[in-house]
Amino acid sequence: MRLGIRAQIMMAIAALLALALAPLFVAIANLGRASLTQSWQRQARSLGRAVTGHVHEARQHRAPDTLPGLLEAQLGEGVAAIGVYDPAGKLVSQSAEQPAPAELPVTVEPSQGVMQTLGTKGQTLLVVTPGQKGPVAALLYLDPDAVPVSPLVRLVAFYIALLGITLLVFAYFALTRIVVTPVERLRVAASRVASGARGLSVPRTGGRELIELGESLRTMTEALQAEEDNLKRKVDELEASEHELRQAQNTVIRTERLASVGRLAAGLAHEIGNPIAAILSFQELLLDGELDDEQREFLQRMKRETERVHRILRDLLDFARPTVRAEDEDKTASVREVVDQVVALVRPQKALNEVELDVDLDDGLPAVAMHPERLEQVLLNLILNAADVVPRPEGHITVEAEADETSVRIAVEDDGGGIAPSVRERLFEPFVTTKDVGQGTGLGLAVCRGLVEAAGGTIAVEDGTEGARFVLTLPRVEG
């Protein structure tokens, strides 16, 4: 596992403190030991001079045979041996501990002073002081264990360890505040940007270098986001261009299909037009005869529907070039009247058995710039298509209409389950149908689209609550 920056710096500081404080500890310990040893030696010399001075004074006033007892009394407390010499420097009398750390010299120089020697138990100090009756020598034992160096060394070690720990703790908190916390904030901010945030929150605490690093990261993030926005715009432009190309391709395909439909419509008009004209003539003859009211109403409806078939044939001829004919230019339709007429036509039909047809129209709907028969044809086609897909019993179809400042929206919604996405984009193209084979030609919605676009409107399909929703948008006519 790789250590973090704080752990690495703390390890480096700990190593540096060890390198700096270890020699300091050794130096202080040795200096203390040397100072205490010298102090002990000075005390030993003072003790030796005091003991020899006391012996000199007693030698002046006591008999020589009493000196051994005096010398024995001076032994101890670091005094290992005492010797009395004659004026020539020869040993006359001595007294020593048993076993003695060292032997007194047989002869000494009266002016020898202090001499440090090495005995069997460690260092010894020979203090020689001259006198009128001869020098007196005191042998003092310097016990290394008696020097109180260990407590001082332990105290110094404790202080240096405490100092090192204090410095490490201070360095830890300083690094956390100055380095680690700003870096962690930068990491968190960068993670937010990676997750989709639009801005990098730069910390304002820490060292100058870290603040400058944060500003550099923020500038880089803004530049990357600007590049991303430019790239998205270019992608959107490419998608728009692709969509336009697809529309152009669909237009070309639709144009070819419309040309085919035009040729087909011309043939149908030629073959069916004459029989339809004959049927209309017979219907007019029947209407001129004596009929009761009910027969005349049914015959008028038959004549109206036959005329609508005749008009559909003419619409097929104009399908490839959906323009408004001269006789229809000034025609407008009342939405309410057309809807009422369509509802009256479809309610008696078998296709709407066990189907509920609701009409919800706003009050005061304006007229629309479309021939009434063409609007009737479109609405009739949409309602019958809805009747084919709604469930039975309890199927439901709704016809709604509302107006805004420029147009009127008419919606036909069913609860038949909707339209598959694979068919929706091509739903208004010729020969595209959702019905079974033999039940639909695929021209109904294509004809509706041509009629609506010829009137300056649009037709679209949307997702309804439980099925499909076809929406007509037609320009309104004031007055």
FENFENBEL-V423819 format. One record per residue. N is the residue number from 1. PHI is phi in degrees with one decimal (* if undefined). BURIAL is # if it has 16 or more other C-alpha atoms within 10 Angstrom, else .. Layout:
n:N phi:PHI burial:BURIAL
n:N phi:PHI burial:BURIAL
//
This chain:
n:1 phi:* burial:.
n:2 phi:-81.2 burial:.
n:3 phi:-74.1 burial:.
n:4 phi:-77.4 burial:.
n:5 phi:-64.4 burial:.
n:6 phi:-65.8 burial:#
n:7 phi:-64.1 burial:.
n:8 phi:-65.4 burial:.
n:9 phi:-66.5 burial:.
n:10 phi:-63.9 burial:#
n:11 phi:-64.9 burial:.
n:12 phi:-65.5 burial:.
n:13 phi:-65.9 burial:#
n:14 phi:-62.2 burial:#
n:15 phi:-64.5 burial:.
n:16 phi:-64.5 burial:.
n:17 phi:-64.2 burial:#
n:18 phi:-63.5 burial:.
n:19 phi:-66.2 burial:.
n:20 phi:-84.6 burial:.
n:21 phi:-87.6 burial:#
n:22 phi:-63.4 burial:.
n:23 phi:-62.3 burial:.
n:24 phi:-64.0 burial:.
n:25 phi:-63.2 burial:#
n:26 phi:-63.2 burial:.
n:27 phi:-65.5 burial:.
n:28 phi:-65.2 burial:#
n:29 phi:-64.5 burial:#
n:30 phi:-67.0 burial:.
n:31 phi:-64.3 burial:.
n:32 phi:-64.5 burial:#
n:33 phi:-61.5 burial:#
n:34 phi:-65.2 burial:.
n:35 phi:-65.0 burial:.
n:36 phi:-66.3 burial:#
n:37 phi:-65.5 burial:#
n:38 phi:-62.8 burial:.
n:39 phi:-63.1 burial:.
n:40 phi:-64.8 burial:#
n:41 phi:-65.4 burial:#
n:42 phi:-63.5 burial:.
n:43 phi:-65.5 burial:.
n:44 phi:-66.5 burial:#
n:45 phi:-63.0 burial:#
n:46 phi:-63.2 burial:.
n:47 phi:-64.7 burial:#
n:48 phi:-63.8 burial:#
n:49 phi:-66.5 burial:#
n:50 phi:-65.7 burial:.
n:51 phi:-68.0 burial:#
n:52 phi:-66.7 burial:#
n:53 phi:-65.1 burial:#
n:54 phi:-65.6 burial:.
n:55 phi:-67.5 burial:#
n:56 phi:-58.0 burial:#
n:57 phi:-64.8 burial:.
n:58 phi:-67.6 burial:.
n:59 phi:-66.6 burial:#
n:60 phi:-73.6 burial:.
n:61 phi:-115.4 burial:.
n:62 phi:-111.9 burial:.
n:63 phi:-78.0 burial:.
n:64 phi:-60.9 burial:.
n:65 phi:-74.2 burial:.
n:66 phi:-92.8 burial:.
n:67 phi:-68.3 burial:#
n:68 phi:-57.4 burial:.
n:69 phi:-65.7 burial:.
n:70 phi:-64.8 burial:#
n:71 phi:-65.8 burial:#
n:72 phi:-62.2 burial:.
n:73 phi:-69.9 burial:.
n:74 phi:-85.9 burial:#
n:75 phi:-71.3 burial:#
n:76 phi:102.9 burial:.
n:77 phi:56.2 burial:.
n:78 phi:98.1 burial:#
n:79 phi:-86.9 burial:#
n:80 phi:-91.5 burial:#
n:81 phi:-160.4 burial:#
n:82 phi:-134.5 burial:#
n:83 phi:-127.8 burial:#
n:84 phi:-112.2 burial:#
n:85 phi:-118.4 burial:#
n:86 phi:-83.4 burial:#
n:87 phi:-59.4 burial:.
n:88 phi:-83.5 burial:.
n:89 phi:94.6 burial:#
n:90 phi:-94.3 burial:#
n:91 phi:-70.1 burial:#
n:92 phi:-106.6 burial:.
n:93 phi:-148.8 burial:#
n:94 phi:-150.1 burial:#
n:95 phi:-143.9 burial:#
n:96 phi:-143.4 burial:#
n:97 phi:-69.3 burial:.
n:98 phi:-120.3 burial:.
n:99 phi:-77.5 burial:.
n:100 phi:-80.8 burial:#
n:101 phi:-66.9 burial:#
n:102 phi:-162.7 burial:#
n:103 phi:-95.0 burial:.
n:104 phi:-69.5 burial:#
n:105 phi:-67.7 burial:.
n:106 phi:-70.8 burial:.
n:107 phi:-130.0 burial:.
n:108 phi:-137.8 burial:#
n:109 phi:-87.8 burial:#
n:110 phi:-58.0 burial:#
n:111 phi:-101.1 burial:.
n:112 phi:-65.0 burial:.
n:113 phi:81.1 burial:#
n:114 phi:-113.0 burial:#
n:115 phi:-135.8 burial:.
n:116 phi:-100.9 burial:.
n:117 phi:-127.7 burial:.
n:118 phi:-111.3 burial:.
n:119 phi:-101.3 burial:.
n:120 phi:-72.9 burial:.
n:121 phi:-108.8 burial:.
n:122 phi:133.9 burial:.
n:123 phi:-76.6 burial:#
n:124 phi:-125.9 burial:#
n:125 phi:-127.4 burial:#
n:126 phi:-102.4 burial:#
n:127 phi:-106.9 burial:#
n:128 phi:-114.6 burial:#
n:129 phi:-121.1 burial:#
n:130 phi:-72.8 burial:#
n:131 phi:-153.2 burial:#
n:132 phi:-66.8 burial:.
n:133 phi:-95.6 burial:.
n:134 phi:125.4 burial:#
n:135 phi:-71.9 burial:#
n:136 phi:-123.7 burial:#
n:137 phi:-116.9 burial:#
n:138 phi:-122.4 burial:#
n:139 phi:-101.1 burial:#
n:140 phi:-109.8 burial:#
n:141 phi:-95.3 burial:#
n:142 phi:-93.6 burial:#
n:143 phi:-78.9 burial:.
n:144 phi:-64.3 burial:.
n:145 phi:-74.5 burial:.
n:146 phi:-79.2 burial:.
n:147 phi:-76.4 burial:.
n:148 phi:-78.6 burial:.
n:149 phi:-88.8 burial:#
n:150 phi:-58.2 burial:.
n:151 phi:-59.4 burial:.
n:152 phi:-65.8 burial:.
n:153 phi:-63.9 burial:#
n:154 phi:-63.6 burial:.
n:155 phi:-64.0 burial:.
n:156 phi:-63.8 burial:#
n:157 phi:-62.5 burial:#
n:158 phi:-62.6 burial:.
n:159 phi:-64.4 burial:.
n:160 phi:-67.3 burial:#
n:161 phi:-63.4 burial:#
n:162 phi:-62.5 burial:.
n:163 phi:-62.8 burial:.
n:164 phi:-63.7 burial:#
n:165 phi:-64.2 burial:.
n:166 phi:-61.5 burial:.
n:167 phi:-64.5 burial:.
n:168 phi:-65.9 burial:#
n:169 phi:-63.4 burial:.
n:170 phi:-61.9 burial:.
n:171 phi:-64.0 burial:#
n:172 phi:-61.6 burial:#
n:173 phi:-67.3 burial:.
n:174 phi:-64.3 burial:.
n:175 phi:-64.5 burial:#
n:176 phi:-60.6 burial:#
n:177 phi:-76.2 burial:.
n:178 phi:-86.7 burial:.
n:179 phi:-116.3 burial:#
n:180 phi:-66.5 burial:#
n:181 phi:-61.1 burial:.
n:182 phi:-60.2 burial:#
n:183 phi:-65.5 burial:#
n:184 phi:-64.0 burial:.
n:185 phi:-65.0 burial:#
n:186 phi:-62.2 burial:#
n:187 phi:-64.0 burial:.
n:188 phi:-63.7 burial:.
n:189 phi:-63.3 burial:#
n:190 phi:-65.1 burial:#
n:191 phi:-64.7 burial:.
n:192 phi:-63.2 burial:.
n:193 phi:-63.1 burial:#
n:194 phi:-64.8 burial:.
n:195 phi:-84.6 burial:.
n:196 phi:123.4 burial:.
n:197 phi:-65.1 burial:.
n:198 phi:-94.9 burial:.
n:199 phi:-143.5 burial:.
n:200 phi:-100.3 burial:#
n:201 phi:-82.1 burial:#
n:202 phi:-89.2 burial:#
n:203 phi:-68.8 burial:#
n:204 phi:-102.8 burial:.
n:205 phi:-109.3 burial:.
n:206 phi:104.2 burial:#
n:207 phi:-71.8 burial:.
n:208 phi:-60.5 burial:.
n:209 phi:-63.9 burial:.
n:210 phi:-68.4 burial:#
n:211 phi:-63.4 burial:#
n:212 phi:-64.9 burial:.
n:213 phi:-62.2 burial:.
n:214 phi:-61.7 burial:#
n:215 phi:-62.6 burial:#
n:216 phi:-63.9 burial:.
n:217 phi:-64.6 burial:#
n:218 phi:-64.6 burial:#
n:219 phi:-61.4 burial:.
n:220 phi:-64.8 burial:.
n:221 phi:-63.7 burial:#
n:222 phi:-62.5 burial:.
n:223 phi:-64.6 burial:.
n:224 phi:-64.8 burial:.
n:225 phi:-66.2 burial:.
n:226 phi:-63.4 burial:.
n:227 phi:-63.1 burial:.
n:228 phi:-63.5 burial:.
n:229 phi:-63.2 burial:.
n:230 phi:-61.9 burial:.
n:231 phi:-64.7 burial:.
n:232 phi:-62.7 burial:.
n:233 phi:-61.4 burial:.
n:234 phi:-65.4 burial:.
n:235 phi:-63.6 burial:.
n:236 phi:-61.9 burial:.
n:237 phi:-63.7 burial:.
n:238 phi:-64.5 burial:.
n:239 phi:-64.4 burial:.
n:240 phi:-63.3 burial:.
n:241 phi:-63.9 burial:.
n:242 phi:-63.7 burial:.
n:243 phi:-62.7 burial:.
n:244 phi:-63.6 burial:.
n:245 phi:-64.4 burial:.
n:246 phi:-64.5 burial:.
n:247 phi:-61.8 burial:.
n:248 phi:-63.6 burial:.
n:249 phi:-63.8 burial:.
n:250 phi:-62.8 burial:.
n:251 phi:-63.9 burial:.
n:252 phi:-63.5 burial:.
n:253 phi:-63.6 burial:.
n:254 phi:-64.7 burial:#
n:255 phi:-63.1 burial:.
n:256 phi:-64.7 burial:.
n:257 phi:-67.3 burial:#
n:258 phi:-62.7 burial:#
n:259 phi:-63.7 burial:.
n:260 phi:-65.2 burial:.
n:261 phi:-63.6 burial:#
n:262 phi:-60.4 burial:#
n:263 phi:-65.3 burial:.
n:264 phi:-65.0 burial:.
n:265 phi:-63.4 burial:#
n:266 phi:-61.4 burial:#
n:267 phi:-66.3 burial:.
n:268 phi:-64.3 burial:.
n:269 phi:-61.3 burial:#
n:270 phi:-68.6 burial:.
n:271 phi:-80.8 burial:.
n:272 phi:-101.4 burial:.
n:273 phi:-58.5 burial:#
n:274 phi:-65.1 burial:.
n:275 phi:-62.1 burial:.
n:276 phi:-65.5 burial:#
n:277 phi:-62.8 burial:.
n:278 phi:-65.5 burial:.
n:279 phi:-63.7 burial:.
n:280 phi:-63.0 burial:#
n:281 phi:-64.9 burial:.
n:282 phi:-62.3 burial:.
n:283 phi:-65.8 burial:#
n:284 phi:-65.8 burial:.
n:285 phi:-63.7 burial:.
n:286 phi:-65.7 burial:.
n:287 phi:-67.1 burial:#
n:288 phi:-76.5 burial:.
n:289 phi:-82.3 burial:.
n:290 phi:-87.4 burial:.
n:291 phi:-133.4 burial:.
n:292 phi:-77.7 burial:.
n:293 phi:-62.2 burial:.
n:294 phi:-65.8 burial:.
n:295 phi:-63.9 burial:.
n:296 phi:-63.5 burial:#
n:297 phi:-64.3 burial:.
n:298 phi:-66.2 burial:.
n:299 phi:-68.7 burial:#
n:300 phi:-64.7 burial:#
n:301 phi:-64.0 burial:.
n:302 phi:-61.6 burial:.
n:303 phi:-64.3 burial:#
n:304 phi:-65.1 burial:.
n:305 phi:-69.1 burial:.
n:306 phi:-65.9 burial:#
n:307 phi:-63.5 burial:#
n:308 phi:-66.1 burial:#
n:309 phi:-62.7 burial:#
n:310 phi:-63.6 burial:#
n:311 phi:-68.5 burial:.
n:312 phi:-60.1 burial:#
n:313 phi:-61.9 burial:#
n:314 phi:-67.3 burial:#
n:315 phi:-64.6 burial:#
n:316 phi:-63.7 burial:#
n:317 phi:-65.5 burial:#
n:318 phi:-89.1 burial:#
n:319 phi:-63.3 burial:#
n:320 phi:-70.1 burial:#
n:321 phi:-135.8 burial:.
n:322 phi:-71.1 burial:#
n:323 phi:-121.9 burial:#
n:324 phi:-81.5 burial:#
n:325 phi:-72.0 burial:.
n:326 phi:-60.9 burial:.
n:327 phi:-74.7 burial:.
n:328 phi:-104.4 burial:.
n:329 phi:-63.4 burial:.
n:330 phi:-98.5 burial:.
n:331 phi:-84.0 burial:.
n:332 phi:-128.3 burial:#
n:333 phi:-125.6 burial:#
n:334 phi:-84.0 burial:#
n:335 phi:-60.4 burial:#
n:336 phi:-62.2 burial:#
n:337 phi:-63.8 burial:.
n:338 phi:-66.0 burial:#
n:339 phi:-63.8 burial:#
n:340 phi:-60.8 burial:.
n:341 phi:-64.6 burial:.
n:342 phi:-66.3 burial:#
n:343 phi:-62.5 burial:#
n:344 phi:-64.1 burial:.
n:345 phi:-76.3 burial:.
n:346 phi:-90.8 burial:#
n:347 phi:-60.3 burial:.
n:348 phi:-73.2 burial:.
n:349 phi:-75.3 burial:.
n:350 phi:-64.7 burial:.
n:351 phi:-63.0 burial:.
n:352 phi:-103.8 burial:#
n:353 phi:-65.0 burial:.
n:354 phi:62.2 burial:.
n:355 phi:-120.9 burial:#
n:356 phi:-90.8 burial:.
n:357 phi:-112.9 burial:#
n:358 phi:-106.6 burial:.
n:359 phi:-124.2 burial:.
n:360 phi:-131.6 burial:.
n:361 phi:-115.2 burial:#
n:362 phi:-67.0 burial:.
n:363 phi:-73.0 burial:.
n:364 phi:69.7 burial:.
n:365 phi:-67.1 burial:#
n:366 phi:-76.5 burial:#
n:367 phi:-74.9 burial:#
n:368 phi:-117.8 burial:#
n:369 phi:-83.7 burial:#
n:370 phi:-153.3 burial:#
n:371 phi:-61.6 burial:#
n:372 phi:-56.4 burial:#
n:373 phi:-66.7 burial:#
n:374 phi:-67.9 burial:#
n:375 phi:-63.4 burial:#
n:376 phi:-61.8 burial:#
n:377 phi:-62.6 burial:#
n:378 phi:-65.4 burial:#
n:379 phi:-64.9 burial:#
n:380 phi:-62.1 burial:#
n:381 phi:-63.5 burial:#
n:382 phi:-66.8 burial:#
n:383 phi:-68.5 burial:#
n:384 phi:-66.8 burial:.
n:385 phi:-61.2 burial:#
n:386 phi:-64.7 burial:#
n:387 phi:-64.7 burial:#
n:388 phi:-75.0 burial:.
n:389 phi:-112.6 burial:#
n:390 phi:-71.7 burial:#
n:391 phi:-71.5 burial:.
n:392 phi:-130.5 burial:.
n:393 phi:-80.6 burial:.
n:394 phi:67.1 burial:.
n:395 phi:-70.0 burial:#
n:396 phi:-141.1 burial:#
n:397 phi:-128.5 burial:#
n:398 phi:-124.4 burial:#
n:399 phi:-114.6 burial:#
n:400 phi:-123.8 burial:#
n:401 phi:-151.6 burial:#
n:402 phi:-147.8 burial:#
n:403 phi:-123.3 burial:#
n:404 phi:-122.6 burial:.
n:405 phi:-70.5 burial:.
n:406 phi:-121.9 burial:.
n:407 phi:-149.7 burial:#
n:408 phi:-122.4 burial:#
n:409 phi:-105.8 burial:#
n:410 phi:-117.1 burial:#
n:411 phi:-121.0 burial:#
n:412 phi:-120.7 burial:#
n:413 phi:-120.8 burial:#
n:414 phi:-128.7 burial:#
n:415 phi:-115.4 burial:#
n:416 phi:-90.0 burial:#
n:417 phi:100.8 burial:.
n:418 phi:90.7 burial:#
n:419 phi:-117.6 burial:#
n:420 phi:-62.8 burial:.
n:421 phi:-59.0 burial:.
n:422 phi:-67.7 burial:.
n:423 phi:-102.3 burial:.
n:424 phi:-60.1 burial:.
n:425 phi:-67.3 burial:.
n:426 phi:-109.7 burial:.
n:427 phi:-64.7 burial:#
n:428 phi:-95.7 burial:#
n:429 phi:-86.4 burial:#
n:430 phi:-61.6 burial:#
n:431 phi:68.5 burial:#
n:432 phi:-102.5 burial:#
n:433 phi:-143.6 burial:#
n:434 phi:-101.6 burial:#
n:435 phi:-84.9 burial:.
n:436 phi:-67.6 burial:.
n:437 phi:-62.3 burial:.
n:438 phi:92.1 burial:.
n:439 phi:-105.1 burial:.
n:440 phi:-158.3 burial:.
n:441 phi:-94.5 burial:.
n:442 phi:81.0 burial:#
n:443 phi:-103.5 burial:#
n:444 phi:-61.4 burial:#
n:445 phi:-69.6 burial:#
n:446 phi:-63.7 burial:#
n:447 phi:-65.1 burial:#
n:448 phi:-59.9 burial:#
n:449 phi:-61.9 burial:#
n:450 phi:-62.2 burial:#
n:451 phi:-66.2 burial:#
n:452 phi:-67.5 burial:#
n:453 phi:-66.7 burial:#
n:454 phi:-64.3 burial:#
n:455 phi:-87.7 burial:#
n:456 phi:85.7 burial:.
n:457 phi:-111.2 burial:#
n:458 phi:-136.0 burial:#
n:459 phi:-133.7 burial:#
n:460 phi:-146.8 burial:.
n:461 phi:-115.8 burial:#
n:462 phi:-129.0 burial:.
n:463 phi:-80.7 burial:.
n:464 phi:-87.6 burial:#
n:465 phi:-65.0 burial:.
n:466 phi:-131.3 burial:.
n:467 phi:-158.3 burial:#
n:468 phi:-102.6 burial:#
n:469 phi:-136.3 burial:#
n:470 phi:-96.8 burial:#
n:471 phi:-122.2 burial:#
n:472 phi:-99.5 burial:#
n:473 phi:-119.9 burial:#
n:474 phi:-120.1 burial:#
n:475 phi:-66.7 burial:#
n:476 phi:-84.5 burial:#
n:477 phi:-121.9 burial:#
n:478 phi:-84.1 burial:.
n:479 phi:102.3 burial:.
//
